[in-house]
């Protein structure tokens, strides 16, 4: 405790205490940085503290403008009642710094304890406080806790939390404290807003250690707070988060909070969750369901009725957590008559008056603490009650008390507001337009006055802290300007709704334009706030534009759900636009929604594309209608090959009515590509594809060319041109990554496709080691980013690699049949489920589990026969190969021949040379078993021709091994060379290397050349 009369600075509870003329000690809660500035000055009394020293101490390793100091010093002078011209506490040394000139002493511990007992008492909450303090003790043992404190406006939720924070701070294990508040409005909710507010404040209070944890554990979070980073740190973090997705952001925020709380308790206080955004709800849910030991304590407040009206997701999440005993809900009830009597007694109301006064207050307030406090303040202002020493004395008779005081809290607040001057009322009305927190700089134009004049008035009003209070900063105007906030959301609501609609609208416009001008270089950072103001100003054009910009900003913050909400909101505003402009905006929004739904595997992809087709057709936008049909075809490719081709045929027919050759080429290419991917691999189709592709790749626009490069790389992969496939896939992927500042590449389906086809092409080139390394990296990134569906596809891809190396047990460990298709649109999960069945069935066949293998394989085939989707033609190749292998191993040659003939016919209908070679090789082995040497020699000759013409090492070793049984010659040596090439792609000691070399088929070849032991 540091004392400088009449103040005491409580270093434990981080607050300022002041004894008034009547001996009553009042607590003044200071913002964290304000407290730190005062503490440093008071600890260095009578010494010059330079500007730089103060900045280095309070904001270590963080860049702040020097002008921020004058704001904090001005705040402190207002709180202390000090004058810069005749200072009693803080003296300014011009152009150098400040000196604390008051005499400072440290009172004894016993005296401090006595003084502490005179501070304001929180009545009626002892039981709740006790329960939460018990939870805090559990936190100290590493058991995370979550408490929801609920109740009506003014019931004392925030006051309770502040009391708890002070008690925690005074304990033997004082915690870190992070505070965030949800805000209503802005046409949509900024994703993670209270989390960024909490984390940002924690970083600014604690500094380097917390910032470093965020850099290491949550780069996707710290990148949203660039002012906390050095330029070098910012550049490194931005590289690390390229392509990040919502799941990664969620996981990293939770992991960072847990890491911060690993050595010291962390209390995360979240206020007003009735207005919470979806992304923050996900964080709360993840924290509540976490199992890792951590000293993390979440305290959250919200109003249940408002949450219900706003359809907030927090209620459902809270109920689920409560049902699972993962959190505690404490509903604050109104004060009882006894509680109010206790409060009056503590306040010093004279005996005989307290009982009667409690009767009146209880009847009027119905036990709402905010009402009780406000009524007492009102009575003191009206001098119905006066203070004499430590006592409250009734002035006159209780019958003179205003018994008609309305029960409504809003009306009570209105009664208090009417005591203010007309000027004060007006500027506070304008402030409410800005929101619960505001800056004089932003509202100056709407008041028609210089913002500095308004700031002086706010400083005066904030000194009492009855209606507004000073804030450390307002994010929308940085630290360059002072900021304030209403002490309770109730005052904000009353000031806002007491204005006429027309006046509100005009003030929204003026504040929006001031905000727009201030952020003209970075409008995306305040886009949703601008949309809020212009929507209430009925400026629909700017409203829609800023909602769209806000959606793009949300995507960069890894919050697609919020982006979709903003786009839907923009779509609902479109009818307010002029006819032609409205049509263009409507179509642009639908295009963005459709693209996002497709990239996120959202089932709304289909209906949105169909709506887009209808709108573009009605508006005569033929080029955009063509694009809509192409997008619809992409969605349908996973659901129905037939419907997919019908959609792309419509696009092709429409393109004939367009004079632009480039558009015609684009549509022709897409049409040919879809035909190929649904099974048309004729030479004519492939020739036309290459011709169209060569035209498109000449366009000098990376954004335009990238998806075509990737798609053609896939075509080359399916044509067994694996080297070319690698080239195109890598080039297209690089182009998309170069554009990552503008668009998250993971929200681009082409980028996701690269992750499957790039490792697969390496596998078929006989480089499974590098393929596994790539797949491992892609899986780690998908898991890190929370991409559930792509991660499942990638694990199946890894299983195919293990299958090719005959690691059958490893295959089965990768094929998790319990996984579901959550997050996929339509029936796209069919591709994943069929892939799992085929690869697992093939592995079971390799293990000799023929009955289980047949069950898996035939289920996949029956599913394909019922409904054909994209890539079924490819999956049928390994399916038929496995079925033929099962019957051959069981020496059921008729069945083997039947499946092998189907295998060969299907392979020859494609451009896939690896599977063609393997189908001929299978035919040769069945012919050998059937003693048909002539057919065997003919089939193996066809297989040899394929592997000699193309680079097909994965098939070549098998073809040469089978050829050796017929001809010997050099086939054993060649088969050995291919086997060793494949094995050498895996590092020495890799378990897959040993597995591959020890399999019967491989060891049989190696034993003939004496390579088995030497290798």
FENDA-V112216 format. One record per run of one state. SS is the DSSP state (2 for helix, 1 for strand, 0 for the rest). FROM is the first residue (numbers start at 1). LEN is the number of residues. If there is no record, write none. Layout:
ss=SS from=FROM len=LEN
ss=SS from=FROM len=LEN
//
This chain:
ss=0 from=1 len=1
ss=1 from=2 len=3
ss=0 from=5 len=2
ss=1 from=7 len=4
ss=0 from=11 len=4
ss=1 from=15 len=5
ss=0 from=20 len=5
ss=1 from=25 len=5
ss=0 from=30 len=2
ss=2 from=32 len=12
ss=0 from=44 len=5
ss=1 from=49 len=2
ss=2 from=51 len=8
ss=0 from=59 len=8
ss=2 from=67 len=14
ss=0 from=81 len=9
ss=1 from=90 len=4
ss=0 from=94 len=3
ss=1 from=97 len=4
ss=0 from=101 len=4
ss=1 from=105 len=1
ss=0 from=106 len=3
ss=2 from=109 len=8
ss=0 from=117 len=9
ss=2 from=126 len=15
ss=0 from=141 len=4
ss=1 from=145 len=6
ss=0 from=151 len=6
ss=2 from=157 len=13
ss=0 from=170 len=6
ss=1 from=176 len=6
ss=0 from=182 len=11
ss=2 from=193 len=14
ss=0 from=207 len=1
ss=2 from=208 len=10
ss=0 from=218 len=1
ss=2 from=219 len=4
ss=0 from=223 len=3
ss=2 from=226 len=3
ss=0 from=229 len=2
ss=2 from=231 len=10
ss=0 from=241 len=5
ss=2 from=246 len=15
ss=0 from=261 len=5
ss=1 from=266 len=6
ss=0 from=272 len=1
ss=2 from=273 len=3
ss=0 from=276 len=2
ss=2 from=278 len=12
ss=0 from=290 len=6
ss=1 from=296 len=7
ss=0 from=303 len=1
ss=2 from=304 len=6
ss=0 from=310 len=4
ss=2 from=314 len=10
ss=0 from=324 len=4
ss=1 from=328 len=4
ss=0 from=332 len=5
ss=2 from=337 len=11
ss=0 from=348 len=1
ss=1 from=349 len=1
ss=0 from=350 len=4
ss=2 from=354 len=12
ss=0 from=366 len=3
ss=2 from=369 len=13
ss=0 from=382 len=3
ss=1 from=385 len=4
ss=0 from=389 len=2
ss=1 from=391 len=4
ss=0 from=395 len=3
ss=2 from=398 len=3
ss=0 from=401 len=8
ss=2 from=409 len=9
ss=0 from=418 len=4
ss=2 from=422 len=13
ss=0 from=435 len=2
ss=1 from=437 len=2
ss=0 from=439 len=1
ss=2 from=440 len=8
ss=0 from=448 len=3
ss=2 from=451 len=12
ss=0 from=463 len=5
ss=1 from=468 len=4
ss=0 from=472 len=2
ss=1 from=474 len=1
ss=2 from=475 len=3
ss=1 from=478 len=1
ss=0 from=479 len=4
ss=1 from=483 len=4
ss=0 from=487 len=2
ss=2 from=489 len=9
ss=0 from=498 len=3
ss=2 from=501 len=18
ss=0 from=519 len=4
ss=2 from=523 len=14
ss=0 from=537 len=3
ss=2 from=540 len=17
ss=0 from=557 len=3
ss=2 from=560 len=17
ss=0 from=577 len=2
ss=2 from=579 len=21
ss=0 from=600 len=4
ss=2 from=604 len=15
ss=0 from=619 len=3
ss=2 from=622 len=15
ss=0 from=637 len=4
ss=2 from=641 len=15
ss=0 from=656 len=5
ss=2 from=661 len=17
ss=0 from=678 len=5
ss=2 from=683 len=14
ss=0 from=697 len=5
ss=2 from=702 len=17
ss=0 from=719 len=3
ss=2 from=722 len=17
ss=0 from=739 len=6
ss=2 from=745 len=3
ss=0 from=748 len=1
ss=2 from=749 len=16
ss=0 from=765 len=3
ss=2 from=768 len=18
ss=0 from=786 len=2
ss=2 from=788 len=17
ss=0 from=805 len=3
ss=2 from=808 len=7
ss=0 from=815 len=14
ss=2 from=829 len=18
ss=0 from=847 len=3
ss=2 from=850 len=17
ss=0 from=867 len=5
ss=2 from=872 len=18
ss=0 from=890 len=3
ss=2 from=893 len=16
ss=0 from=909 len=4
ss=2 from=913 len=17
ss=0 from=930 len=3
ss=2 from=933 len=17
ss=0 from=950 len=3
ss=2 from=953 len=15
ss=0 from=968 len=3
ss=2 from=971 len=14
ss=0 from=985 len=6
ss=2 from=991 len=8
ss=0 from=999 len=1
ss=2 from=1000 len=10
ss=0 from=1010 len=1
ss=2 from=1011 len=4
ss=0 from=1015 len=1
//
